[in-house]
């Protein structure tokens, strides 16, 4: 299936058929997209889901922190210029308590901005406008590295649409791309 995407006056011709590599170990990973521009977020969601990844979307920095704590994503795609809290502060806060891989997505294309993102703990830095297929490839590469560098077993179990957080003793189910927490009872 061929598609043309208009993104910041840049038309991208992209073959959708090559976005879902079979046997990829990152297919069940959850990616949190922190992006205030709906058009960009929708493009990323479509490409990531087409590649077998699950997604959640935060529209501002504060919501990104809340969703990061709630969903414990496998990777965060983080815009810098967002309302309520910018991406630099979100990255600092996340790095203070988590090793979640972070890829910065931003229009800030100066070397100083790239260096600052990487020095603050970002795993990669992508400048807008970007090719969404390249972002998917970068996400998959960072997830592969993160999975091979994880010495301890995961504390979140995922089976189909179900997710169990062993640390917080919580269970949830994916309902149309949204995680719904399940009410648990003591037995």
C-alpha positions as CSV (number, residue, x, y, z in Angstrom):
1,X,0.0,0.0,0.0
2,X,1.5,3.3,-1.0
3,X,0.7,6.6,0.8
4,X,1.6,10.3,0.5
5,X,1.7,12.3,3.7
6,X,1.8,16.1,3.8
7,X,3.9,17.2,6.8
8,X,5.0,20.8,7.3
9,X,4.8,21.4,3.5
10,X,7.0,18.3,2.9
11,X,5.3,15.5,1.0
12,X,6.5,12.0,2.0
13,X,6.0,9.1,-0.3
14,X,6.2,6.0,1.8
15,X,5.5,2.4,1.2
16,X,3.4,1.2,4.1
17,X,4.1,-2.4,3.3
18,X,7.6,-2.3,4.6
19,X,6.7,-1.0,8.1
20,X,5.8,-4.2,9.7
21,X,8.9,-6.4,9.9
22,X,7.9,-9.9,10.9
23,X,9.3,-11.4,14.0
24,X,10.4,-8.1,15.5
25,X,10.7,-8.4,19.3
26,X,9.5,-4.8,19.8
27,X,6.0,-5.4,18.4
28,X,4.2,-5.5,21.8
29,X,6.1,-2.5,23.2
30,X,4.2,0.6,24.4
31,X,5.3,4.0,23.1
32,X,4.2,7.2,24.8
33,X,4.0,10.1,22.4
34,X,4.3,13.5,24.1
35,X,3.4,15.9,21.2
36,X,1.1,18.9,21.3
37,X,0.6,19.0,17.5
38,X,-2.3,16.6,16.8
39,X,-1.4,16.2,13.1
40,X,2.1,15.0,14.0
41,X,0.9,12.8,16.8
42,X,-1.7,11.2,14.5
43,X,1.0,10.4,11.9
44,X,3.3,8.9,14.5
45,X,0.4,6.8,16.0
46,X,-0.5,5.5,12.6
47,X,3.0,4.5,11.7
48,X,3.9,3.0,15.1
49,X,0.6,1.0,15.3
50,X,1.1,-0.2,11.7
51,X,4.5,-1.6,12.9
52,X,2.8,-3.5,15.7
53,X,3.6,-1.1,18.5
54,X,1.0,0.1,21.0
55,X,0.7,3.8,21.6
56,X,-0.5,6.4,24.1
57,X,-0.7,10.1,23.4
58,X,0.0,13.0,25.8
59,X,-0.7,16.6,24.6
60,X,1.4,18.5,27.1
61,X,4.4,17.9,29.4
62,X,2.4,17.5,32.6
63,X,0.1,14.9,31.0
64,X,3.2,13.1,29.7
65,X,4.6,12.8,33.3
66,X,1.3,11.5,34.6
67,X,0.9,9.0,31.7
68,X,4.5,7.9,32.1
69,X,3.8,7.0,35.7
70,X,0.5,5.4,34.9
71,X,1.4,3.3,31.8
72,X,5.1,2.8,32.4
73,X,5.9,2.9,28.6
74,X,8.8,1.0,27.0
75,X,9.8,4.2,25.2
76,X,8.9,7.9,25.2
77,X,8.8,10.1,22.0
78,X,9.1,13.6,23.5
79,X,8.6,17.0,21.9
80,X,10.5,19.9,23.5
81,X,8.1,22.8,22.9
82,X,4.9,21.8,24.7
83,X,2.5,23.6,26.9
84,X,2.4,23.4,30.8
85,X,5.9,21.8,30.9
86,X,8.5,21.7,28.2
87,X,10.3,18.6,27.1
88,X,13.6,19.5,28.8
89,X,11.8,19.5,32.2
90,X,9.9,16.4,31.4
91,X,13.1,14.6,30.5
92,X,14.8,15.8,33.7
93,X,11.9,14.6,35.8
94,X,11.7,11.2,34.1
95,X,15.5,10.7,34.4
96,X,15.3,11.4,38.2
97,X,13.5,8.1,38.7
98,X,13.4,6.1,35.5
99,X,15.6,4.7,32.7
100,X,12.8,4.7,30.1
101,X,14.3,5.2,26.7
102,X,13.5,8.7,25.3
103,X,13.7,10.0,21.8
104,X,13.4,13.8,21.4
105,X,11.2,15.0,18.5
106,X,11.6,18.7,18.0
107,X,11.9,21.6,15.6
108,X,15.0,22.8,17.5
109,X,17.7,21.9,15.0
110,X,20.7,23.7,16.5
111,X,23.7,21.6,17.6
112,X,23.4,23.1,21.1
113,X,19.8,21.8,21.4
114,X,20.8,18.3,20.2
115,X,23.8,18.2,22.6
116,X,21.6,19.4,25.5
117,X,19.0,16.7,24.8
118,X,21.6,13.9,24.7
119,X,23.4,15.2,27.8
120,X,20.2,15.4,29.7
121,X,19.7,11.7,29.0
122,X,17.8,11.4,25.7
123,X,18.7,8.2,23.8
124,X,18.2,9.8,20.3
125,X,17.2,13.2,18.8
126,X,15.1,13.6,15.7
127,X,14.5,17.0,14.1
128,X,11.2,18.0,12.5
129,X,10.1,17.6,9.8
130,X,11.0,13.9,9.8
131,X,10.2,10.8,7.9
132,X,7.8,8.8,10.1
133,X,9.2,5.5,8.8
134,X,12.6,6.6,10.0
135,X,11.2,7.5,13.4
136,X,9.7,3.9,13.6
137,X,13.1,2.5,12.7
138,X,14.8,4.5,15.4
139,X,12.1,3.5,18.0
140,X,12.7,-0.2,17.1
141,X,16.5,0.2,17.3
142,X,16.3,1.9,20.7
143,X,13.9,-0.7,22.0
144,X,16.2,-3.5,20.8
145,X,19.1,-1.9,22.6
146,X,17.1,-1.3,25.8
147,X,15.9,-5.0,25.8
148,X,19.4,-6.4,25.4
149,X,20.8,-4.0,28.1
150,X,18.1,-4.9,30.7
151,X,19.8,-7.2,33.2
152,X,16.7,-7.9,35.4
153,X,13.4,-9.4,34.2
154,X,10.6,-7.0,33.4
155,X,8.3,-6.1,36.2
156,X,5.4,-5.6,33.8
157,X,3.8,-8.7,32.3
158,X,2.0,-8.3,29.0
159,X,-0.2,-11.0,27.5
160,X,-2.3,-10.0,24.6
161,X,-4.3,-7.0,25.7
162,X,-3.7,-7.6,29.4
163,X,-0.9,-5.9,31.4
164,X,0.1,-6.6,35.0
165,X,2.3,-4.3,36.9
166,X,4.0,-6.5,39.5
167,X,5.5,-3.6,41.5
168,X,2.3,-1.7,42.0
169,X,0.0,-4.8,42.0
170,X,-2.2,-3.3,39.2
171,X,-3.8,-4.9,36.2
172,X,-5.1,-3.2,33.0
173,X,-6.5,-4.1,29.6
174,X,-6.0,-2.3,26.3
175,X,-9.4,-1.1,25.0
176,X,-9.1,0.5,21.6
177,X,-5.6,1.9,22.3
178,X,-6.4,3.1,25.8
179,X,-5.2,1.3,29.0
180,X,-8.2,0.7,31.4
181,X,-7.3,-0.2,35.0
182,X,-9.0,-3.3,36.3
183,X,-10.5,-3.3,39.8
184,X,-8.8,-6.1,41.8
185,X,-10.0,-7.7,44.9
186,X,-8.0,-9.4,47.7
187,X,-8.3,-13.2,47.8
